[in-house]
Amino acid sequence: MGRKALHTQEEVFQAADALAANGKEVTPTTLRDALGGGSLTTIYKHIDAWQEHERLRRYRSFLKCRIMLKPLFSMLASRRQ
């Protein structure tokens, strides 16, 4: 039977978000330091999930901006004609 993980995925996500917000590289080692320890195996598992979560968040932000800017670009294009 395996041991219980020291840190949850949510805790790893929070630490990764804090590192990224401070302009620091999010790596398993920087995460383990920020968390005050933990298994690199567990951190690797959670960092992969965090990276995928970040890719989806950025893509959604891109789509939202594109939708919001579409009327502006349409207006500018109509003025050029």
Z-matrix of the N, CA and C atoms (Angstrom, degrees):
N
C 1 1.457
C 2 1.527 1 109.06
N 3 1.333 2 116.53 1 133.80
C 4 1.453 3 121.59 2 -177.73
C 5 1.517 4 112.48 3 -78.38
N 6 1.313 5 113.31 4 163.06
C 7 1.465 6 119.12 5 177.55
C 8 1.520 7 110.26 6 -81.45
N 9 1.320 8 115.44 7 157.51
C 10 1.457 9 121.24 8 176.66
C 11 1.530 10 108.53 9 -74.32
N 12 1.327 11 116.94 10 136.93
C 13 1.463 12 121.52 11 179.56
C 14 1.523 13 110.12 12 -63.22
N 15 1.331 14 114.98 13 140.34
C 16 1.459 15 121.04 14 -179.69
C 17 1.531 16 111.22 15 -69.22
N 18 1.338 17 116.03 16 -34.33
C 19 1.468 18 120.59 17 -177.09
C 20 1.519 19 110.21 18 -127.89
N 21 1.322 20 115.38 19 141.42
C 22 1.459 21 120.92 20 177.76
C 23 1.527 22 109.94 21 -82.46
N 24 1.315 23 115.06 22 165.81
C 25 1.464 24 119.45 23 176.56
C 26 1.519 25 110.28 24 -59.85
N 27 1.320 26 117.00 25 -39.61
C 28 1.469 27 120.62 26 179.51
C 29 1.527 28 111.32 27 -60.92
N 30 1.313 29 117.43 28 -42.25
C 31 1.465 30 120.65 29 178.98
C 32 1.529 31 110.98 30 -65.04
N 33 1.316 32 116.28 31 -40.40
C 34 1.466 33 119.86 32 178.15
C 35 1.525 34 110.08 33 -65.83
N 36 1.336 35 117.76 34 -41.69
C 37 1.464 36 121.32 35 177.35
C 38 1.527 37 110.77 36 -60.49
N 39 1.326 38 117.03 37 -43.50
C 40 1.467 39 120.55 38 -179.94
C 41 1.524 40 110.86 39 -63.06
N 42 1.323 41 116.91 40 -43.36
C 43 1.461 42 120.62 41 178.94
C 44 1.528 43 110.58 42 -65.55
N 45 1.329 44 117.02 43 -41.01
C 46 1.468 45 121.08 44 178.65
C 47 1.525 46 110.47 45 -64.48
N 48 1.322 47 117.51 46 -42.52
C 49 1.468 48 121.21 47 177.48
C 50 1.524 49 110.90 48 -61.23
N 51 1.332 50 116.86 49 -41.92
C 52 1.470 51 121.03 50 -179.83
C 53 1.528 52 110.39 51 -65.40
N 54 1.318 53 117.35 52 -42.85
C 55 1.465 54 120.14 53 177.96
C 56 1.522 55 110.51 54 -61.29
N 57 1.325 56 116.34 55 -48.14
C 58 1.468 57 120.91 56 -178.92
C 59 1.529 58 110.89 57 -62.45
N 60 1.323 59 117.16 58 -40.69
C 61 1.470 60 121.22 59 -179.82
C 62 1.524 61 111.58 60 -63.85
N 63 1.330 62 116.19 61 -28.78
C 64 1.466 63 121.09 62 178.64
C 65 1.522 64 112.44 63 -91.44
N 66 1.329 65 116.53 64 9.52
C 67 1.453 66 121.11 65 177.05
C 68 1.523 67 114.58 66 74.62
N 69 1.328 68 116.20 67 17.50
C 70 1.464 69 120.14 68 179.96
C 71 1.523 70 109.65 69 -96.17
N 72 1.317 71 115.49 70 149.30
C 73 1.458 72 120.60 71 178.45
C 74 1.523 73 109.86 72 -69.56
N 75 1.306 74 115.69 73 135.59
C 76 1.462 75 120.77 74 179.42
C 77 1.529 76 107.58 75 -94.78
N 78 1.320 77 115.10 76 105.41
C 79 1.462 78 121.95 77 178.37
C 80 1.527 79 107.61 78 -129.24
N 81 1.313 80 117.19 79 163.83
C 82 1.467 81 118.30 80 177.22
C 83 1.533 82 112.36 81 -56.69
N 84 1.322 83 117.03 82 -38.44
C 85 1.461 84 120.05 83 -178.98
C 86 1.524 85 111.69 84 -69.01
N 87 1.348 86 117.56 85 -44.53
C 88 1.470 87 118.97 86 179.35
C 89 1.523 88 110.94 87 -67.03
N 90 1.336 89 115.90 88 -33.40
C 91 1.463 90 119.10 89 176.41
C 92 1.523 91 111.31 90 -66.95
N 93 1.325 92 116.82 91 -44.20
C 94 1.465 93 119.67 92 -179.99
C 95 1.531 94 109.89 93 -61.91
N 96 1.328 95 116.66 94 -40.45
C 97 1.471 96 120.00 95 177.35
C 98 1.525 97 110.87 96 -63.67
N 99 1.338 98 116.65 97 -43.92
C 100 1.470 99 120.96 98 -179.40
C 101 1.528 100 111.60 99 -64.97
N 102 1.322 101 115.95 100 -33.78
C 103 1.464 102 121.01 101 -179.37
C 104 1.529 103 112.58 102 -83.34
N 105 1.316 104 116.44 103 -12.61
C 106 1.460 105 119.73 104 -179.01
C 107 1.518 106 113.06 105 81.11
N 108 1.328 107 116.95 106 24.88
C 109 1.459 108 120.99 107 178.28
C 110 1.501 109 111.09 108 126.36
N 111 1.313 110 114.78 109 -175.72
C 112 1.455 111 120.56 110 179.60
C 113 1.506 112 111.47 111 125.72
N 114 1.301 113 114.97 112 168.05
C 115 1.451 114 122.75 113 -178.59
C 116 1.525 115 110.58 114 -79.66
N 117 1.330 116 116.71 115 128.98
C 118 1.460 117 119.56 116 176.93
C 119 1.531 118 110.98 117 -63.60
N 120 1.313 119 117.24 118 -32.44
C 121 1.466 120 120.49 119 177.93
C 122 1.525 121 110.41 120 -60.43
N 123 1.322 122 116.57 121 -47.15
C 124 1.468 123 121.06 122 178.40
C 125 1.522 124 110.67 123 -65.31
N 126 1.324 125 116.52 124 -42.67
C 127 1.467 126 120.62 125 -178.89
C 128 1.528 127 110.10 126 -64.34
N 129 1.338 128 117.68 127 -41.66
C 130 1.465 129 120.24 128 177.08
C 131 1.521 130 110.66 129 -58.19
N 132 1.308 131 116.86 130 -43.67
C 133 1.468 132 121.53 131 179.90
C 134 1.526 133 110.32 132 -60.42
N 135 1.319 134 116.27 133 -46.03
C 136 1.463 135 120.23 134 -178.16
C 137 1.526 136 112.42 135 -73.72
N 138 1.322 137 117.98 136 -33.18
C 139 1.469 138 119.39 137 -179.96
C 140 1.522 139 110.40 138 -68.09
N 141 1.325 140 117.54 139 -35.26
C 142 1.465 141 119.89 140 175.17
C 143 1.523 142 110.48 141 -61.08
N 144 1.318 143 117.08 142 -43.49
C 145 1.467 144 121.61 143 178.40
C 146 1.531 145 110.20 144 -65.42
N 147 1.335 146 117.53 145 -39.94
C 148 1.470 147 121.23 146 179.57
C 149 1.526 148 110.46 147 -64.50
N 150 1.335 149 117.36 148 -42.63
C 151 1.463 150 120.63 149 179.71
C 152 1.520 151 111.10 150 -62.08
N 153 1.318 152 117.50 151 -41.12
C 154 1.462 153 120.70 152 177.15
C 155 1.530 154 110.34 153 -65.52
N 156 1.314 155 116.86 154 -41.59
C 157 1.465 156 122.34 155 176.84
C 158 1.534 157 110.16 156 -59.33
N 159 1.321 158 117.47 157 -42.67
C 160 1.461 159 121.93 158 179.16
C 161 1.524 160 111.47 159 -65.88
N 162 1.326 161 116.97 160 -41.63
C 163 1.474 162 119.58 161 177.31
C 164 1.528 163 110.51 162 -59.30
N 165 1.320 164 117.27 163 -44.60
C 166 1.465 165 120.77 164 179.20
C 167 1.524 166 111.74 165 -65.89
N 168 1.335 167 116.74 166 -39.71
C 169 1.469 168 120.49 167 178.99
C 170 1.527 169 110.71 168 -62.95
N 171 1.328 170 116.56 169 -44.35
C 172 1.471 171 120.12 170 179.51
C 173 1.515 172 111.37 171 -65.36
N 174 1.327 173 116.69 172 -40.00
C 175 1.459 174 120.30 173 179.30
C 176 1.526 175 110.45 174 -64.30
N 177 1.327 176 116.90 175 -43.14
C 178 1.467 177 120.24 176 178.18
C 179 1.528 178 110.85 177 -63.03
N 180 1.330 179 117.17 178 -39.50
C 181 1.469 180 120.67 179 177.52
C 182 1.521 181 110.67 180 -63.26
N 183 1.335 182 116.53 181 -42.16
C 184 1.456 183 121.26 182 177.32
C 185 1.524 184 110.67 183 -59.44
N 186 1.334 185 116.49 184 -47.12
C 187 1.464 186 120.37 185 -179.45
C 188 1.520 187 111.21 186 -63.01
N 189 1.327 188 116.47 187 -40.62
C 190 1.463 189 120.43 188 179.63
C 191 1.531 190 110.56 189 -62.97
N 192 1.321 191 117.40 190 -43.94
C 193 1.465 192 120.86 191 178.15
C 194 1.521 193 111.18 192 -63.58
N 195 1.314 194 115.62 193 -42.09
C 196 1.457 195 120.46 194 179.94
C 197 1.522 196 110.74 195 -60.77
N 198 1.331 197 116.75 196 -43.48
C 199 1.464 198 121.04 197 179.06
C 200 1.523 199 110.54 198 -65.17
N 201 1.337 200 116.20 199 -40.94
C 202 1.464 201 119.66 200 -178.43
C 203 1.532 202 111.63 201 -69.38
N 204 1.330 203 117.46 202 -32.96
C 205 1.464 204 120.86 203 -176.36
C 206 1.525 205 113.55 204 -87.82
N 207 1.312 206 118.21 205 -14.05
C 208 1.462 207 121.43 206 -176.96
C 209 1.531 208 112.53 207 -55.61
N 210 1.343 209 119.86 208 -46.23
C 211 1.472 210 119.08 209 178.80
C 212 1.538 211 112.47 210 -61.76
N 213 1.318 212 116.89 211 -36.51
C 214 1.459 213 120.17 212 178.94
C 215 1.521 214 110.73 213 -64.64
N 216 1.326 215 117.46 214 -46.70
C 217 1.453 216 121.04 215 179.20
C 218 1.530 217 111.30 216 -63.79
N 219 1.321 218 116.62 217 -37.36
C 220 1.472 219 119.92 218 177.28
C 221 1.522 220 110.48 219 -63.80
N 222 1.330 221 116.88 220 -43.46
C 223 1.452 222 121.21 221 179.14
C 224 1.526 223 110.84 222 -62.65
N 225 1.341 224 116.42 223 -44.74
C 226 1.460 225 119.78 224 179.62
C 227 1.526 226 111.42 225 -64.97
N 228 1.309 227 117.61 226 -38.20
C 229 1.453 228 120.90 227 178.77
C 230 1.512 229 111.17 228 -66.21
N 231 1.325 230 117.72 229 -37.75
C 232 1.469 231 120.42 230 -179.87
C 233 1.534 232 110.63 231 -70.05
N 234 1.314 233 117.99 232 -29.83
C 235 1.476 234 121.15 233 178.82
C 236 1.526 235 111.87 234 -74.24
N 237 1.320 236 116.89 235 -25.25
C 238 1.472 237 120.58 236 179.75
C 239 1.519 238 111.18 237 -72.58
N 240 1.312 239 117.21 238 -24.03
C 241 1.475 240 120.44 239 -175.16
C 242 1.471 241 112.69 240 -80.07
